[in-house]
Amino acid sequence: MRSILGGLLAAALLVGCGGGNEGGDEVPSPEGEVSAQAICESQYVIKYYDKTYTTVLGTMQCACGADPVFTGTLTPYPKRYNQGTCP
């Protein structure tokens, strides 16, 4: 019984004392934000599909010596299609 009351008291203190990160300095990044800092070392296309892999929702194209180019929506369902190697 004491452990239950202790747990409830701890939870109430966290909520009452601002246990969340409401005024913190940490700034969350927007969902889906991608930062590409690498230069492509081969040629390929990654297509991002819906859950059933029937509809393409986004792509990432990579060409030799260039930055990756993103279009559409990036999903957790990618397929990579190799198009060649760099000279």
C-alpha positions in Angstrom: 0.0 0.0 0.0 2.9 2.4 0.8 4.5 1.8 -2.5 1.3 2.6 -4.4 0.9 5.9 -2.4 4.6 6.7 -2.9 4.3 6.2 -6.6 1.2 8.4 -6.8 2.9 11.1 -4.7 6.0 11.0 -7.0 3.8 11.3 -10.1 1.9 14.2 -8.6 5.1 16.1 -7.7 6.4 15.7 -11.2 3.2 17.0 -12.7 2.9 19.8 -10.2 6.5 20.9 -10.3 6.8 21.0 -14.1 8.3 17.6 -14.7 7.8 18.1 -18.4 10.1 20.1 -20.8 7.7 23.0 -21.2 10.2 25.8 -20.8 13.4 24.0 -21.7 16.0 25.1 -24.2 15.7 21.9 -26.3 14.0 22.6 -29.6 12.4 19.6 -31.3 13.1 19.1 -35.0 10.1 19.1 -37.3 8.8 15.6 -38.2 10.3 14.3 -41.4 13.2 16.8 -41.5 16.2 15.2 -43.2 19.7 16.6 -43.2 21.9 15.4 -46.0 25.5 16.3 -45.6 27.1 13.5 -47.7 27.9 13.6 -51.4 26.7 10.6 -53.4 29.3 8.0 -54.2 27.1 6.0 -56.5 24.0 6.4 -58.6 20.7 5.1 -57.2 17.1 6.0 -56.4 15.3 5.2 -53.2 11.6 5.1 -53.5 9.5 5.4 -50.3 6.3 3.5 -50.4 3.1 3.2 -48.4 2.8 0.3 -45.9 1.7 -2.1 -48.6 4.5 -1.2 -51.1 1.9 -0.3 -53.8 2.1 3.5 -53.9 5.3 5.6 -54.1 5.0 8.5 -51.7 8.5 10.0 -52.1 12.0 9.5 -53.6 15.6 10.2 -53.0 17.8 10.5 -56.0 21.6 10.2 -55.8 24.0 11.0 -58.7 27.8 10.8 -58.6 29.4 13.8 -56.8 26.1 15.5 -56.1 24.0 16.0 -53.0 21.0 13.7 -52.6 17.7 15.1 -53.8 14.6 14.4 -51.8 11.0 14.7 -53.1 7.7 13.8 -51.6 7.4 12.1 -48.2 10.0 9.9 -46.6 8.4 6.8 -45.1 9.7 3.8 -43.2 9.2 1.6 -46.3 12.0 2.2 -48.7 13.3 0.3 -51.7 16.7 1.1 -53.3 17.2 0.8 -57.0 20.9 0.9 -58.1 21.6 2.7 -61.3 25.4 2.4 -61.6 28.7 3.3 -60.1 30.7 6.5 -60.2 33.8 6.7 -62.5 
